Amino acid sequence: MILRAHVETIPPDNSGTHETQVREVEVEAPTYEDGRALLDEQLKDGERLITIRVAGI
């Protein structure tokens, strides 16, 4: 199973005045749960997952 996710930097506050960076991450795993764990491992400090989709099985 291939999972694709968009990862966004977390802004320092909720004012909406800060620019964030978004990157795409792709992982391949036997199950969704394993893929989700791999995506979590790809997160750097100060980042969060904003979308996850199954790109292929």
A tleap script that builds the chain and sets N, CA, C and O, in Angstrom:
source leaprc.protein.ff14SB
mol = sequence {
  NMET ILE LEU ARG ALA HIE VAL GLU THR ILE
  PRO PRO ASP ASN SER GLY THR HIE GLU THR
  GLN VAL ARG GLU VAL GLU VAL GLU ALA PRO
  THR TYR GLU ASP GLY ARG ALA LEU LEU ASP
  GLU GLN LEU LYS ASP GLY GLU ARG LEU ILE
  THR ILE ARG VAL ALA GLY CILE
}
set mol.1.N position { 0.845 -1.162 0.000 }
set mol.1.CA position { 0.000 0.000 0.000 }
set mol.1.C position { 0.902 1.241 0.000 }
set mol.1.O position { 1.865 1.332 0.762 }
set mol.2.N position { 0.564 2.178 -0.867 }
set mol.2.CA position { 1.312 3.441 -0.936 }
set mol.2.C position { 0.457 4.538 -0.311 }
set mol.2.O position { -0.704 4.715 -0.679 }
set mol.3.N position { 1.032 5.265 0.625 }
set mol.3.CA position { 0.361 6.410 1.243 }
set mol.3.C position { 1.115 7.676 0.882 }
set mol.3.O position { 2.345 7.711 0.915 }
set mol.4.N position { 0.373 8.708 0.541 }
set mol.4.CA position { 0.961 10.025 0.297 }
set mol.4.C position { 0.368 11.004 1.301 }
set mol.4.O position { -0.830 10.985 1.586 }
set mol.5.N position { 1.225 11.845 1.819 }
set mol.5.CA position { 0.769 12.807 2.823 }
set mol.5.C position { 1.370 14.175 2.547 }
set mol.5.O position { 2.461 14.293 1.989 }
set mol.6.N position { 0.642 15.198 2.946 }
set mol.6.CA position { 1.173 16.556 2.953 }
set mol.6.C position { 1.531 16.892 4.396 }
set mol.6.O position { 0.740 16.703 5.320 }
set mol.7.N position { 2.734 17.391 4.551 }
set mol.7.CA position { 3.270 17.743 5.860 }
set mol.7.C position { 3.478 19.253 5.882 }
set mol.7.O position { 4.059 19.822 4.957 }
set mol.8.N position { 3.005 19.888 6.932 }
set mol.8.CA position { 3.071 21.347 7.053 }
set mol.8.C position { 3.852 21.734 8.301 }
set mol.8.O position { 3.750 21.081 9.340 }
set mol.9.N position { 4.638 22.815 8.185 }
set mol.9.CA position { 5.276 23.343 9.386 }
set mol.9.C position { 4.214 23.991 10.260 }
set mol.9.O position { 3.290 24.632 9.759 }
set mol.10.N position { 4.351 23.823 11.553 }
set mol.10.CA position { 3.382 24.376 12.498 }
set mol.10.C position { 3.742 25.839 12.766 }
set mol.10.O position { 4.865 26.133 13.175 }
set mol.11.N position { 2.795 26.761 12.537 }
set mol.11.CA position { 3.094 28.173 12.800 }
set mol.11.C position { 3.240 28.424 14.306 }
set mol.11.O position { 2.686 27.683 15.118 }
set mol.12.N position { 3.982 29.466 14.671 }
set mol.12.CA position { 4.213 29.736 16.090 }
set mol.12.C position { 2.963 30.168 16.859 }
set mol.12.O position { 2.915 30.052 18.083 }
set mol.13.N position { 1.953 30.666 16.142 }
set mol.13.CA position { 0.695 31.047 16.795 }
set mol.13.C position { -0.429 30.949 15.766 }
set mol.13.O position { -0.188 30.609 14.607 }
set mol.14.N position { -1.630 31.242 16.181 }
set mol.14.CA position { -2.802 31.136 15.299 }
set mol.14.C position { -3.211 32.464 14.672 }
set mol.14.O position { -4.366 32.639 14.283 }
set mol.15.N position { -2.279 33.390 14.574 }
set mol.15.CA position { -2.632 34.711 14.045 }
set mol.15.C position { -2.916 34.687 12.548 }
set mol.15.O position { -3.578 35.588 12.033 }
set mol.16.N position { -2.424 33.666 11.838 }
set mol.16.CA position { -2.627 33.599 10.401 }
set mol.16.C position { -1.687 34.485 9.607 }
set mol.16.O position { -1.847 34.626 8.395 }
set mol.17.N position { -0.714 35.082 10.269 }
set mol.17.CA position { 0.211 35.994 9.595 }
set mol.17.C position { 1.533 35.331 9.223 }
set mol.17.O position { 2.389 35.970 8.613 }
set mol.18.N position { 1.711 34.076 9.575 }
set mol.18.CA position { 2.978 33.387 9.329 }
set mol.18.C position { 2.844 32.460 8.129 }
set mol.18.O position { 1.831 31.780 7.968 }
set mol.19.N position { 3.875 32.440 7.290 }
set mol.19.CA position { 3.897 31.519 6.163 }
set mol.19.C position { 4.346 30.152 6.654 }
set mol.19.O position { 5.216 30.043 7.517 }
set mol.20.N position { 3.740 29.111 6.092 }
set mol.20.CA position { 4.138 27.754 6.434 }
set mol.20.C position { 4.688 27.065 5.197 }
set mol.20.O position { 4.384 27.457 4.071 }
set mol.21.N position { 5.485 26.054 5.408 }
set mol.21.CA position { 6.033 25.240 4.327 }
set mol.21.C position { 5.233 23.943 4.268 }
set mol.21.O position { 4.871 23.385 5.304 }
set mol.22.N position { 4.958 23.465 3.062 }
set mol.22.CA position { 4.261 22.197 2.885 }
set mol.22.C position { 5.116 21.323 1.973 }
set mol.22.O position { 5.626 21.778 0.949 }
set mol.23.N position { 5.262 20.058 2.368 }
set mol.23.CA position { 5.993 19.107 1.523 }
set mol.23.C position { 5.181 17.818 1.425 }
set mol.23.O position { 4.336 17.530 2.272 }
set mol.24.N position { 5.457 17.057 0.378 }
set mol.24.CA position { 4.760 15.791 0.186 }
set mol.24.C position { 5.691 14.644 0.564 }
set mol.24.O position { 6.874 14.647 0.224 }
set mol.25.N position { 5.139 13.672 1.269 }
set mol.25.CA position { 5.887 12.488 1.692 }
set mol.25.C position { 5.139 11.267 1.193 }
set mol.25.O position { 3.912 11.210 1.270 }
set mol.26.N position { 5.876 10.288 0.678 }
set mol.26.CA position { 5.271 9.047 0.200 }
set mol.26.C position { 5.968 7.874 0.871 }
set mol.26.O position { 7.196 7.839 0.957 }
set mol.27.N position { 5.175 6.907 1.351 }
set mol.27.CA position { 5.721 5.698 1.959 }
set mol.27.C position { 4.989 4.490 1.395 }
set mol.27.O position { 3.864 4.599 0.907 }
set mol.28.N position { 5.640 3.344 1.469 }
set mol.28.CA position { 5.021 2.092 1.054 }
set mol.28.C position { 5.094 1.116 2.220 }
set mol.28.O position { 6.146 0.941 2.835 }
set mol.29.N position { 3.965 0.484 2.514 }
set mol.29.CA position { 3.881 -0.432 3.650 }
set mol.29.C position { 2.805 -1.476 3.364 }
set mol.29.O position { 1.960 -1.275 2.491 }
set mol.30.N position { 2.831 -2.597 4.099 }
set mol.30.CA position { 1.840 -3.651 3.856 }
set mol.30.C position { 0.416 -3.288 4.299 }
set mol.30.O position { -0.548 -3.795 3.726 }
set mol.31.N position { 0.267 -2.417 5.313 }
set mol.31.CA position { -1.058 -2.014 5.795 }
set mol.31.C position { -1.108 -0.509 5.994 }
set mol.31.O position { -0.079 0.164 6.039 }
set mol.32.N position { -2.337 0.009 6.112 }
set mol.32.CA position { -2.505 1.429 6.376 }
set mol.32.C position { -1.844 1.813 7.695 }
set mol.32.O position { -1.167 2.838 7.780 }
set mol.33.N position { -2.038 0.998 8.711 }
set mol.33.CA position { -1.490 1.298 10.034 }
set mol.33.C position { 0.035 1.363 10.002 }
set mol.33.O position { 0.636 2.242 10.620 }
set mol.34.N position { 0.659 0.426 9.276 }
set mol.34.CA position { 2.121 0.459 9.139 }
set mol.34.C position { 2.564 1.697 8.365 }
set mol.34.O position { 3.562 2.331 8.710 }
set mol.35.N position { 1.818 2.034 7.318 }
set mol.35.CA position { 2.137 3.232 6.540 }
set mol.35.C position { 2.002 4.492 7.369 }
set mol.35.O position { 2.824 5.403 7.266 }
set mol.36.N position { 0.975 4.543 8.186 }
set mol.36.CA position { 0.776 5.709 9.052 }
set mol.36.C position { 1.935 5.854 10.034 }
set mol.36.O position { 2.394 6.965 10.298 }
set mol.37.N position { 2.403 4.736 10.572 }
set mol.37.CA position { 3.544 4.781 11.485 }
set mol.37.C position { 4.794 5.290 10.759 }
set mol.37.O position { 5.573 6.062 11.319 }
set mol.38.N position { 4.976 4.855 9.516 }
set mol.38.CA position { 6.126 5.340 8.739 }
set mol.38.C position { 6.016 6.837 8.457 }
set mol.38.O position { 7.016 7.553 8.488 }
set mol.39.N position { 4.797 7.308 8.183 }
set mol.39.CA position { 4.608 8.742 7.966 }
set mol.39.C position { 4.945 9.528 9.227 }
set mol.39.O position { 5.599 10.568 9.162 }
set mol.40.N position { 4.496 9.028 10.367 }
set mol.40.CA position { 4.801 9.712 11.632 }
set mol.40.C position { 6.308 9.790 11.862 }
set mol.40.O position { 6.804 10.783 12.395 }
set mol.41.N position { 7.036 8.751 11.464 }
set mol.41.CA position { 8.497 8.757 11.621 }
set mol.41.C position { 9.158 9.809 10.730 }
set mol.41.O position { 10.256 10.275 11.035 }
set mol.42.N position { 8.501 10.187 9.633 }
set mol.42.CA position { 9.047 11.170 8.700 }
set mol.42.C position { 8.872 12.612 9.185 }
set mol.42.O position { 9.499 13.528 8.652 }
set mol.43.N position { 8.029 12.811 10.185 }
set mol.43.CA position { 7.787 14.169 10.686 }
set mol.43.C position { 9.003 14.693 11.428 }
set mol.43.O position { 9.599 14.000 12.253 }
set mol.44.N position { 9.354 15.925 11.118 }
set mol.44.CA position { 10.426 16.614 11.839 }
set mol.44.C position { 9.792 17.419 12.969 }
set mol.44.O position { 8.579 17.626 12.978 }
set mol.45.N position { 10.602 17.872 13.915 }
set mol.45.CA position { 10.086 18.736 14.979 }
set mol.45.C position { 9.418 19.956 14.354 }
set mol.45.O position { 9.973 20.582 13.451 }
set mol.46.N position { 8.234 20.287 14.835 }
set mol.46.CA position { 7.529 21.463 14.339 }
set mol.46.C position { 6.726 21.219 13.077 }
set mol.46.O position { 6.343 22.175 12.403 }
set mol.47.N position { 6.457 19.954 12.733 }
set mol.47.CA position { 5.647 19.633 11.570 }
set mol.47.C position { 4.426 18.818 11.974 }
set mol.47.O position { 4.395 18.192 13.034 }
set mol.48.N position { 3.415 18.841 11.098 }
set mol.48.CA position { 2.203 18.052 11.322 }
set mol.48.C position { 1.690 17.536 9.981 }
set mol.48.O position { 1.933 18.131 8.931 }
set mol.49.N position { 0.980 16.420 10.042 }
set mol.49.CA position { 0.326 15.878 8.849 }
set mol.49.C position { -0.962 16.659 8.613 }
set mol.49.O position { -1.736 16.881 9.544 }
set mol.50.N position { -1.195 17.078 7.360 }
set mol.50.CA position { -2.440 17.788 7.078 }
set mol.50.C position { -3.348 16.983 6.143 }
set mol.50.O position { -4.564 17.176 6.154 }
set mol.51.N position { -2.779 16.093 5.341 }
set mol.51.CA position { -3.589 15.193 4.505 }
set mol.51.C position { -2.884 13.847 4.402 }
set mol.51.O position { -1.656 13.774 4.426 }
set mol.52.N position { -3.666 12.797 4.289 }
set mol.52.CA position { -3.136 11.459 4.017 }
set mol.52.C position { -4.083 10.819 3.015 }
set mol.52.O position { -5.302 10.886 3.173 }
set mol.53.N position { -3.521 10.195 1.980 }
set mol.53.CA position { -4.378 9.481 1.032 }
set mol.53.C position { -3.683 8.214 0.575 }
set mol.53.O position { -2.456 8.133 0.530 }
set mol.54.N position { -4.486 7.243 0.242 }
set mol.54.CA position { -3.980 5.988 -0.303 }
set mol.54.C position { -3.774 6.208 -1.802 }
set mol.54.O position { -4.715 6.519 -2.531 }
set mol.55.N position { -2.530 6.043 -2.245 }
set mol.55.CA position { -2.202 6.292 -3.647 }
set mol.55.C position { -2.161 5.007 -4.467 }
set mol.55.O position { -2.197 5.058 -5.696 }
set mol.56.N position { -2.086 3.873 -3.809 }
set mol.56.CA position { -2.049 2.605 -4.520 }
set mol.56.C position { -2.022 1.441 -3.540 }
set mol.56.O position { -1.601 1.579 -2.391 }
set mol.57.N position { -2.473 0.313 -4.016 }
set mol.57.CA position { -2.486 -0.885 -3.149 }
set mol.57.C position { -1.640 -1.950 -3.791 }
set mol.57.O position { -1.504 -3.044 -3.244 }
savepdb mol mol.pdb
quit
